């Protein structure tokens, strides 16, 4: 049977007038096991979501877990230019086999 995709969740504001430039998603990564999603945005935040099984359903959603302000805009004095706080890429580290 072919996979059938259904959208049951969205991120952020639904009305365009409430969206700020800093909130625009610039990077997204699923963990290898699919349990987590990490999202980076223009504002320098990395936001982590955790997979949540929905009871009595074959569907699941991702719930907010935590966020980190990873970057802030600053002046690179060597290049004499302002560096954006934008997140360009997110990645999950491989889990260690030593526990």
The first five atom37 places (N, CA, C, CB, O) and aatype in JSON, in Angstrom:
{
  "aatype": [20, 20, 20, 20, 20, 20, 20, 20, 20, 20, 20, 20, 20, 20, 20, 20, 20, 20, 20, 20, 20, 20, 20, 20, 20, 20, 20, 20, 20, 20, 20, 20, 20, 20, 20, 20, 20, 20, 20, 20, 20, 20, 20, 20, 20, 20, 20, 20, 20, 20, 20, 20, 20, 20, 20, 20, 20, 20, 20, 20, 20, 20, 20, 20, 20, 20, 20, 20, 20, 20, 20, 20, 20, 20, 20, 20, 20, 20, 20, 20, 20, 20, 20, 20, 20, 20, 20, 20, 20, 20, 20, 20, 20, 20, 20, 20, 20, 20, 20],
  "atom_mask": [
    [1, 1, 1, 1, 1],
    [1, 1, 1, 1, 1],
    [1, 1, 1, 1, 1],
    [1, 1, 1, 1, 1],
    [1, 1, 1, 1, 1],
    [1, 1, 1, 1, 1],
    [1, 1, 1, 1, 1],
    [1, 1, 1, 1, 1],
    [1, 1, 1, 1, 1],
    [1, 1, 1, 1, 1],
    [1, 1, 1, 1, 1],
    [1, 1, 1, 1, 1],
    [1, 1, 1, 1, 1],
    [1, 1, 1, 1, 1],
    [1, 1, 1, 1, 1],
    [1, 1, 1, 1, 1],
    [1, 1, 1, 1, 1],
    [1, 1, 1, 1, 1],
    [1, 1, 1, 1, 1],
    [1, 1, 1, 1, 1],
    [1, 1, 1, 1, 1],
    [1, 1, 1, 1, 1],
    [1, 1, 1, 1, 1],
    [1, 1, 1, 1, 1],
    [1, 1, 1, 1, 1],
    [1, 1, 1, 1, 1],
    [1, 1, 1, 1, 1],
    [1, 1, 1, 1, 1],
    [1, 1, 1, 1, 1],
    [1, 1, 1, 1, 1],
    [1, 1, 1, 1, 1],
    [1, 1, 1, 1, 1],
    [1, 1, 1, 1, 1],
    [1, 1, 1, 1, 1],
    [1, 1, 1, 1, 1],
    [1, 1, 1, 1, 1],
    [1, 1, 1, 1, 1],
    [1, 1, 1, 1, 1],
    [1, 1, 1, 1, 1],
    [1, 1, 1, 1, 1],
    [1, 1, 1, 1, 1],
    [1, 1, 1, 1, 1],
    [1, 1, 1, 1, 1],
    [1, 1, 1, 1, 1],
    [1, 1, 1, 1, 1],
    [1, 1, 1, 1, 1],
    [1, 1, 1, 1, 1],
    [1, 1, 1, 1, 1],
    [1, 1, 1, 1, 1],
    [1, 1, 1, 1, 1],
    [1, 1, 1, 1, 1],
    [1, 1, 1, 1, 1],
    [1, 1, 1, 1, 1],
    [1, 1, 1, 1, 1],
    [1, 1, 1, 1, 1],
    [1, 1, 1, 1, 1],
    [1, 1, 1, 1, 1],
    [1, 1, 1, 1, 1],
    [1, 1, 1, 1, 1],
    [1, 1, 1, 1, 1],
    [1, 1, 1, 1, 1],
    [1, 1, 1, 1, 1],
    [1, 1, 1, 1, 1],
    [1, 1, 1, 1, 1],
    [1, 1, 1, 1, 1],
    [1, 1, 1, 1, 1],
    [1, 1, 1, 1, 1],
    [1, 1, 1, 1, 1],
    [1, 1, 1, 1, 1],
    [1, 1, 1, 1, 1],
    [1, 1, 1, 1, 1],
    [1, 1, 1, 1, 1],
    [1, 1, 1, 1, 1],
    [1, 1, 1, 1, 1],
    [1, 1, 1, 1, 1],
    [1, 1, 1, 1, 1],
    [1, 1, 1, 1, 1],
    [1, 1, 1, 1, 1],
    [1, 1, 1, 1, 1],
    [1, 1, 1, 1, 1],
    [1, 1, 1, 1, 1],
    [1, 1, 1, 1, 1],
    [1, 1, 1, 1, 1],
    [1, 1, 1, 1, 1],
    [1, 1, 1, 1, 1],
    [1, 1, 1, 1, 1],
    [1, 1, 1, 1, 1],
    [1, 1, 1, 1, 1],
    [1, 1, 1, 1, 1],
    [1, 1, 1, 1, 1],
    [1, 1, 1, 1, 1],
    [1, 1, 1, 1, 1],
    [1, 1, 1, 1, 1],
    [1, 1, 1, 1, 1],
    [1, 1, 1, 1, 1],
    [1, 1, 1, 1, 1],
    [1, 1, 1, 1, 1],
    [1, 1, 1, 1, 1],
    [1, 1, 1, 1, 1]
  ],
  "atom_positions": [
    [[0.84, -1.18, 0.0], [0.0, 0.0, 0.0], [0.89, 1.25, 0.0], [-0.96, -0.01, 1.22], [1.81, 1.33, 0.81]],
    [[0.65, 2.2, -0.88], [1.49, 3.39, -0.95], [1.29, 4.29, 0.28], [1.18, 4.19, -2.23], [0.23, 4.3, 0.9]],
    [[2.35, 5.04, 0.62], [2.29, 5.97, 1.74], [1.32, 7.09, 1.41], [3.69, 6.53, 2.08], [1.32, 7.62, 0.3]],
    [[0.51, 7.46, 2.39], [-0.44, 8.55, 2.21], [-0.11, 9.63, 3.24], [-1.91, 8.05, 2.37], [-0.2, 9.38, 4.44]],
    [[0.28, 10.82, 2.78], [0.68, 11.9, 3.66], [-0.53, 12.76, 4.0], [1.78, 12.75, 3.02], [-1.35, 13.08, 3.14]],
    [[-0.62, 13.13, 5.28], [-1.71, 13.97, 5.76], [-1.1, 15.06, 6.65], [-2.78, 13.12, 6.55], [-0.32, 14.75, 7.55]],
    [[-1.44, 16.31, 6.4], [-0.94, 17.41, 7.23], [-1.88, 17.62, 8.41], [-0.79, 18.71, 6.4], [-3.05, 17.94, 8.23]],
    [[-1.34, 17.43, 9.63], [-2.17, 17.64, 10.82], [-1.56, 18.7, 11.74], [-2.34, 16.33, 11.58], [-2.08, 18.95, 12.83]],
    [[-0.47, 19.33, 11.31], [0.21, 20.28, 12.17], [0.91, 21.33, 11.31], [1.21, 19.57, 13.1], [1.39, 21.02, 10.21]],
    [[0.97, 22.56, 11.82], [1.75, 23.6, 11.16], [2.53, 24.36, 12.21], [0.83, 24.56, 10.35], [2.22, 24.28, 13.4]],
    [[3.53, 25.1, 11.79], [4.37, 25.85, 12.71], [4.09, 27.33, 12.57], [5.85, 25.56, 12.46], [3.86, 27.82, 11.46]],
    [[4.1, 28.05, 13.68], [4.06, 29.5, 13.66], [2.69, 30.1, 13.41], [4.97, 29.98, 12.63], [1.65, 29.44, 13.5]],
    [[2.74, 31.37, 13.1], [1.53, 32.17, 12.89], [0.82, 31.79, 11.6], [1.88, 33.65, 12.87], [1.46, 31.47, 10.6]],
    [[-0.49, 31.83, 11.64], [-1.28, 31.52, 10.46], [-1.6, 32.79, 9.65], [-2.57, 30.82, 10.87], [-1.87, 32.71, 8.45]],
    [[-1.57, 33.96, 10.31], [-1.85, 35.22, 9.61], [-0.55, 35.9, 9.23], [-2.71, 36.15, 10.49], [0.33, 36.1, 10.06]],
    [[-0.44, 36.25, 7.96], [0.79, 36.82, 7.42], [1.22, 38.08, 8.15], [0.61, 37.12, 5.95], [2.42, 38.29, 8.34]],
    [[0.29, 38.91, 8.57], [0.65, 40.18, 9.24], [1.32, 39.96, 10.6], [-0.6, 41.04, 9.42], [1.92, 40.89, 11.13]],
    [[1.23, 38.77, 11.18], [1.85, 38.46, 12.46], [3.21, 37.79, 12.34], [0.95, 37.58, 13.26], [3.83, 37.44, 13.35]],
    [[3.69, 37.6, 11.11], [4.97, 36.94, 10.88], [6.08, 37.99, 10.81], [4.93, 36.09, 9.59], [5.97, 38.96, 10.05]],
    [[7.13, 37.8, 11.59], [8.29, 38.68, 11.57], [9.4, 38.03, 10.77], [8.77, 39.01, 13.01], [9.46, 36.81, 10.67]],
    [[10.27, 38.84, 10.19], [11.39, 38.31, 9.39], [12.25, 37.34, 10.2], [12.25, 39.46, 8.85], [12.74, 36.36, 9.65]],
    [[12.44, 37.61, 11.49], [13.27, 36.75, 12.34], [12.67, 35.36, 12.54], [13.48, 37.4, 13.7], [13.38, 34.43, 12.92]],
    [[11.38, 35.2, 12.28], [10.69, 33.92, 12.5], [10.73, 33.0, 11.28], [9.27, 34.18, 12.88], [10.24, 31.87, 11.36]],
    [[11.28, 33.44, 10.19], [11.29, 32.63, 8.97], [12.28, 31.47, 9.12], [11.66, 33.49, 7.73], [13.44, 31.68, 9.49]],
    [[11.83, 30.26, 8.84], [12.66, 29.05, 8.97], [13.72, 29.04, 7.88], [11.79, 27.77, 8.89], [13.42, 29.22, 6.7]],
    [[14.97, 28.84, 8.29], [16.08, 28.8, 7.35], [16.78, 27.44, 7.3], [17.09, 29.86, 7.71], [17.55, 27.19, 6.38]],
    [[16.51, 26.58, 8.26], [17.13, 25.25, 8.3], [16.22, 24.3, 9.07], [18.56, 25.3, 8.95], [15.57, 24.69, 10.04]],
    [[16.18, 23.06, 8.62], [15.38, 22.04, 9.31], [16.08, 20.69, 9.16], [13.93, 21.98, 8.73], [16.64, 20.38, 8.11]],
    [[16.04, 19.9, 10.23], [16.69, 18.59, 10.2], [15.94, 17.62, 11.1], [18.17, 18.7, 10.64], [15.64, 17.94, 12.25]],
    [[15.63, 16.45, 10.58], [15.07, 15.35, 11.37], [16.21, 14.54, 11.95], [14.13, 14.46, 10.49], [17.23, 14.34, 11.29]],
    [[16.05, 14.08, 13.2], [17.05, 13.17, 13.77], [17.0, 11.85, 13.01], [16.8, 12.94, 15.31], [15.99, 11.55, 12.37]],
    [[18.06, 11.08, 13.06], [18.11, 9.81, 12.33], [16.97, 8.87, 12.69], [19.43, 9.12, 12.59], [16.47, 8.15, 11.83]],
    [[16.55, 8.87, 13.95], [15.48, 7.98, 14.39], [14.09, 8.59, 14.16], [15.65, 7.64, 15.87], [13.08, 7.91, 14.32]],
    [[14.03, 9.87, 13.78], [12.75, 10.52, 13.52], [12.05, 11.02, 14.78], [11.84, 9.58, 12.82], [10.93, 11.53, 14.7]],
    [[12.69, 10.9, 15.93], [12.08, 11.3, 17.19], [12.09, 12.83, 17.38], [12.82, 10.63, 18.35], [11.23, 13.37, 18.08]],
    [[13.04, 13.52, 16.75], [13.18, 14.96, 16.95], [13.27, 15.69, 15.62], [14.41, 15.25, 17.78], [13.68, 15.13, 14.61]],
    [[12.87, 16.96, 15.64], [13.09, 17.88, 14.53], [13.77, 19.11, 15.12], [11.73, 18.26, 13.78], [13.31, 19.65, 16.13]],
    [[14.86, 19.55, 14.51], [15.53, 20.79, 14.89], [15.28, 21.8, 13.77], [17.06, 20.57, 15.14], [15.44, 21.49, 12.59]],
    [[14.9, 23.01, 14.16], [14.59, 24.05, 13.2], [15.42, 25.28, 13.55], [13.07, 24.38, 13.19], [15.45, 25.7, 14.7]],
    [[16.08, 25.87, 12.54], [16.81, 27.12, 12.7], [16.05, 28.23, 12.0], [18.25, 27.01, 12.16], [15.36, 27.98, 11.01]],
    [[16.18, 29.47, 12.5], [15.46, 30.57, 11.87], [16.35, 31.78, 11.65], [14.25, 30.95, 12.71], [17.51, 31.8, 12.05]],
    [[15.78, 32.8, 11.01], [16.49, 34.04, 10.7], [16.93, 34.76, 11.97], [15.62, 34.95, 9.86], [17.92, 35.5, 11.93]],
    [[16.23, 34.58, 13.07], [16.53, 35.27, 14.32], [17.64, 34.64, 15.13], [15.31, 35.33, 15.15], [17.95, 35.12, 16.21]],
    [[18.25, 33.56, 14.63], [19.36, 32.93, 15.33], [18.95, 31.9, 16.35], [20.18, 33.96, 15.99], [19.76, 31.48, 17.17]],
    [[17.69, 31.47, 16.32], [17.22, 30.46, 17.27], [17.27, 29.08, 16.65], [15.78, 30.78, 17.74], [17.07, 28.9, 15.45]],
    [[17.56, 28.09, 17.51], [17.42, 26.69, 17.14], [16.32, 26.14, 18.05], [18.79, 25.87, 17.29], [16.44, 26.21, 19.28]],
    [[15.26, 25.61, 17.45], [14.1, 25.14, 18.19], [14.0, 23.64, 18.0], [12.79, 25.86, 17.71], [14.11, 23.14, 16.88]],
    [[13.78, 22.92, 19.1], [13.72, 21.46, 19.06], [12.32, 20.98, 19.37], [14.73, 20.84, 20.05], [11.7, 21.42, 20.34]],
    [[11.81, 20.07, 18.54], [10.5, 19.47, 18.72], [10.66, 17.97, 18.93], [9.58, 19.76, 17.51], [11.57, 17.36, 18.37]],
    [[9.78, 17.38, 19.74], [9.81, 15.97, 20.09], [8.57, 15.28, 19.5], [9.88, 15.78, 21.63], [7.47, 15.82, 19.57]],
    [[8.76, 14.11, 18.92], [7.66, 13.36, 18.34], [6.7, 12.88, 19.43], [8.19, 12.17, 17.53], [7.13, 12.37, 20.46]],
    [[5.41, 13.06, 19.18], [4.37, 12.69, 20.14], [3.35, 11.8, 19.44], [3.69, 13.95, 20.74], [2.7, 12.22, 18.48]],
    [[3.21, 10.58, 19.92], [2.2, 9.68, 19.37], [0.81, 10.13, 19.83], [2.48, 8.19, 19.79], [0.63, 10.45, 21.01]],
    [[-0.14, 10.15, 18.94], [-1.51, 10.52, 19.28], [-2.27, 9.24, 19.64], [-2.21, 11.3, 18.1], [-2.34, 8.31, 18.84]],
    [[-2.85, 9.21, 20.85], [-3.56, 8.03, 21.32], [-4.71, 7.67, 20.38], [-4.08, 8.25, 22.74], [-5.4, 8.54, 19.87]],
    [[-4.89, 6.37, 20.18], [-5.97, 5.83, 19.35], [-5.95, 6.4, 17.94], [-7.31, 6.11, 20.0], [-7.0, 6.61, 17.33]],
    [[-4.74, 6.64, 17.42], [-4.61, 7.18, 16.07], [-3.35, 6.63, 15.44], [-4.59, 8.74, 16.09], [-2.4, 6.25, 16.13]],
    [[-3.33, 6.59, 14.15], [-2.11, 6.18, 13.45], [-1.24, 7.39, 13.14], [-2.46, 5.43, 12.16], [-0.17, 7.25, 12.55]],
    [[-1.69, 8.57, 13.54], [-0.96, 9.8, 13.3], [-0.13, 10.2, 14.51], [-1.92, 10.92, 12.93], [-0.32, 9.67, 15.61]],
    [[0.78, 11.13, 14.31], [1.59, 11.68, 15.38], [1.83, 13.15, 15.06], [2.94, 10.9, 15.55], [1.62, 13.6, 13.93]],
    [[2.27, 13.89, 16.07], [2.66, 15.27, 15.84], [3.96, 15.54, 16.58], [1.54, 16.25, 16.3], [4.45, 14.7, 17.33]],
    [[4.52, 16.71, 16.36], [5.74, 17.11, 17.03], [5.42, 18.26, 17.98], [6.84, 17.53, 16.0], [4.84, 19.26, 17.57]],
    [[5.8, 18.1, 19.25], [5.53, 19.12, 20.25], [6.81, 19.87, 20.58], [4.93, 18.47, 21.53], [7.91, 19.32, 20.58]],
    [[6.64, 21.16, 20.87], [7.76, 22.02, 21.26], [8.47, 21.42, 22.47], [7.27, 23.45, 21.58], [7.83, 21.03, 23.45]],
    [[9.79, 21.35, 22.41], [10.58, 20.82, 23.51], [11.42, 21.93, 24.17], [11.5, 19.68, 23.02], [11.33, 22.15, 25.37]],
    [[12.22, 22.61, 23.36], [13.05, 23.69, 23.89], [13.61, 24.52, 22.74], [14.21, 23.13, 24.77], [13.5, 24.13, 21.58]],
    [[14.21, 25.65, 23.07], [14.9, 26.44, 22.05], [16.12, 27.12, 22.65], [13.95, 27.49, 21.45], [16.21, 27.32, 23.86]],
    [[17.05, 27.46, 21.78], [18.31, 28.09, 22.18], [18.54, 29.28, 21.25], [19.51, 27.07, 22.13], [18.38, 29.18, 20.04]],
    [[18.92, 30.41, 21.83], [19.34, 31.55, 21.02], [20.8, 31.29, 20.68], [19.13, 32.94, 21.77], [21.68, 31.54, 21.5]],
    [[21.05, 30.82, 19.48], [22.39, 30.36, 19.11], [23.29, 31.5, 18.64], [22.28, 29.32, 18.03], [24.49, 31.48, 18.92]],
    [[22.74, 32.46, 17.94], [23.55, 33.55, 17.38], [22.86, 34.89, 17.63], [23.78, 33.34, 15.87], [21.64, 34.97, 17.74]],
    [[23.67, 35.91, 17.71], [23.17, 37.28, 17.75], [23.95, 38.08, 16.73], [23.29, 37.9, 19.18], [25.12, 37.79, 16.46]],
    [[23.31, 39.1, 16.15], [23.97, 39.92, 15.16], [25.16, 40.64, 15.82], [22.97, 40.94, 14.54], [25.04, 41.16, 16.93]],
    [[26.29, 40.65, 15.13], [27.45, 41.36, 15.65], [28.34, 41.81, 14.51], [28.23, 40.47, 16.63], [28.19, 41.38, 13.36]],
    [[29.28, 42.68, 14.84], [30.21, 43.21, 13.86], [31.47, 42.36, 13.84], [30.55, 44.68, 14.17], [32.12, 42.17, 14.87]],
    [[31.82, 41.86, 12.65], [33.09, 41.16, 12.46], [34.13, 42.24, 12.2], [33.03, 40.1, 11.28], [34.17, 42.82, 11.12]],
    [[34.96, 42.5, 13.19], [35.91, 43.61, 13.1], [37.02, 43.34, 12.09], [36.51, 43.89, 14.45], [37.56, 44.3, 11.52]],
    [[37.37, 42.09, 11.84], [38.4, 41.8, 10.85], [37.92, 42.09, 9.43], [38.84, 40.34, 10.96], [38.68, 42.61, 8.61]],
    [[36.69, 41.76, 9.15], [36.13, 41.98, 7.8], [35.35, 43.3, 7.7], [35.21, 40.83, 7.42], [34.95, 43.71, 6.62]],
    [[35.15, 43.95, 8.85], [34.39, 45.19, 8.92], [32.99, 45.02, 8.3], [35.15, 46.32, 8.21], [32.58, 45.82, 7.45]],
    [[32.29, 43.98, 8.73], [30.94, 43.73, 8.22], [30.07, 43.17, 9.34], [30.97, 42.76, 7.02], [30.56, 42.54, 10.27]],
    [[28.78, 43.42, 9.22], [27.83, 42.91, 10.2], [27.45, 41.49, 9.83], [26.56, 43.82, 10.28], [27.07, 41.21, 8.7]],
    [[27.57, 40.58, 10.8], [27.2, 39.18, 10.57], [25.78, 38.95, 11.09], [28.21, 38.22, 11.28], [25.44, 39.33, 12.21]],
    [[24.98, 38.33, 10.27], [23.59, 38.04, 10.62], [23.51, 36.94, 11.66], [22.8, 37.65, 9.36], [24.43, 36.12, 11.8]],
    [[22.42, 36.92, 12.38], [22.19, 35.86, 13.37], [21.57, 34.61, 12.74], [21.3, 36.37, 14.49], [21.34, 33.63, 13.44]],
    [[21.29, 34.62, 11.48], [20.62, 33.54, 10.75], [21.3, 32.18, 10.97], [20.59, 33.87, 9.27], [22.53, 32.08, 10.96]],
    [[20.48, 31.15, 11.16], [20.96, 29.76, 11.23], [20.95, 29.19, 9.81], [20.07, 28.87, 12.22], [19.9, 29.17, 9.17]],
    [[22.11, 28.75, 9.33], [22.2, 28.22, 7.97], [22.05, 26.71, 7.9], [23.52, 28.62, 7.37], [21.63, 26.17, 6.87]],
    [[22.39, 26.02, 8.98], [22.32, 24.56, 8.96], [22.23, 24.04, 10.39], [23.56, 23.96, 8.23], [22.84, 24.6, 11.3]],
    [[21.46, 22.98, 10.58], [21.41, 22.28, 11.87], [21.71, 20.81, 11.62], [20.01, 22.46, 12.56], [21.43, 20.29, 10.54]],
    [[22.28, 20.15, 12.61], [22.62, 18.73, 12.48], [22.53, 18.06, 13.85], [24.04, 18.54, 11.88], [22.7, 18.7, 14.88]],
    [[22.25, 16.78, 13.83], [22.25, 15.98, 15.05], [23.56, 15.2, 15.1], [21.01, 15.01, 15.11], [24.01, 14.68, 14.09]],
    [[24.15, 15.13, 16.28], [25.36, 14.34, 16.46], [24.99, 12.87, 16.57], [26.15, 14.8, 17.7], [23.92, 12.54, 17.07]],
    [[25.85, 11.99, 16.11], [25.61, 10.56, 16.25], [25.69, 10.18, 17.72], [26.63, 9.75, 15.42], [26.57, 10.65, 18.45]],
    [[24.78, 9.32, 18.14], [24.76, 8.87, 19.53], [25.93, 7.95, 19.78], [23.44, 8.16, 19.86], [26.26, 7.09, 18.96]],
    [[26.56, 8.14, 20.92], [27.7, 7.3, 21.28], [27.23, 5.9, 21.65], [28.49, 7.92, 22.46], [26.16, 5.73, 22.24]],
    [[28.02, 4.88, 21.29], [27.66, 3.52, 21.66], [28.11, 3.19, 23.08], [28.28, 2.53, 20.67], [27.69, 2.18, 23.65]],
    [[28.97, 4.04, 23.66], [29.41, 3.84, 25.05], [28.42, 4.5, 25.99], [30.84, 4.41, 25.27], [28.27, 5.73, 25.97]],
    [[27.73, 3.7, 26.8], [26.73, 4.26, 27.71], [27.05, 3.95, 29.13], [25.35, 3.75, 27.39], [26.31, 4.34, 30.03]]
  ]
}
